[in-house]
Amino acid sequence: MTRVWLPDPPDSVPALNPLPDGIEADVWAGGEPLPDTKDEVEFIVLPGRAEPATITAVTRLPRLKVIQLTSAGAEHVIPYIPDGITLCNARGAHDVGTAELAVGLIVASLRNFPRFIRAQEAGKWDFTLSEPVSGKHVLIVGYGSIGAAVERRLAGWEVTVERVARHERPGVRPITELHEALEKADIVVILVPVTDETRHMVNAEFLKSMKDGALLVNVARGPIVDTDALLKELTALRITAALDVTDPEPLPPGHPLWRAPGLLLVPHVGGALTDVRDRGYAVVREQLARYALGEPLQNVIGPRGY
């Protein structure tokens, strides 16, 4: 039998019940002492809020071979994973939530929802014209499973979708052609992970390459965008933005982003769905089944990142 640690009792999670054959599980939520099976555990599903010291401690366990995340983002864990331990993320688990939010932010921004909500709260009938979604040129930067999910949800909106990713493939332009693509995009959706290459990728040069009046949508991670550069463009009223993530995050009281013109801001809720736990654990169960059968794991994060 293979010993695993899970943050939740498996019988409380429909997506895990029953566990695959050959798997025995202990519950470890990350805040309590390590279970007595610390010399036996081979596979750990890392609790979502594990601190660096906790991650370091578990990587020293003698038989540990796999750390599985329930998040798509892995930048908070990668620096602490030594050679010999496989790190996997939950690619696919948050596609629905993040894609829905990205499209929702596009619609809300173009159709002036924030303005109308403020008017409702003030008891004011504030009629104004809005931009249509139809006819827009949408650029998806970081075209993976979430990018594909965004495109599926935009089907029927009569938009043109262009795709950019690190590696060129049919229908997807390479990142080296990003600035050329930016020049004709009405809406730019950021979906890249945080790496050394993507940190502050959306910098002053990137933003200046965007069309006047274009909309930037970041549903990835805050550090991908240079906050100071974005604030400069927003203050100049040259572009607009919709952010699910910020840098810093959470955004502290008094930060200029709170009052930036042309900005729709939501508090990192892309994956915050009522069924988010089951979606994450569905990925976990598939991984456990593969591990028990000796099959290759999915969503492996290499030593250099994604």
Secondary structure, 3 states (H helix, E strand, C coil): CEEEEECCCHHHCHHHCCCCCCEEEEECCCCCCCCHHHHCCCEEECCCCCCHHHHHHHHCCCCCCEEECCCCCCCCCHHHCCCCCEEECCCCCCHHHHHHHHHHHHHHHHCCHHHHHHHHHCCCCCCCCCCCCCCCEEEEECCCHHHHHHHHHHCCCCCEEEEEECCCECCEEEHHHHHHHHCCCCEEEECCCCCCCCCCCECHHHHHHCCCCCEEEECCCHHHECHHHHHHHHHCCCCEEEECCCCCCCCCCCCHHHHCCCEEECCCCCCCCCCHHHHHHHHHHHHHHHHHHCCCCCCEEECCEC
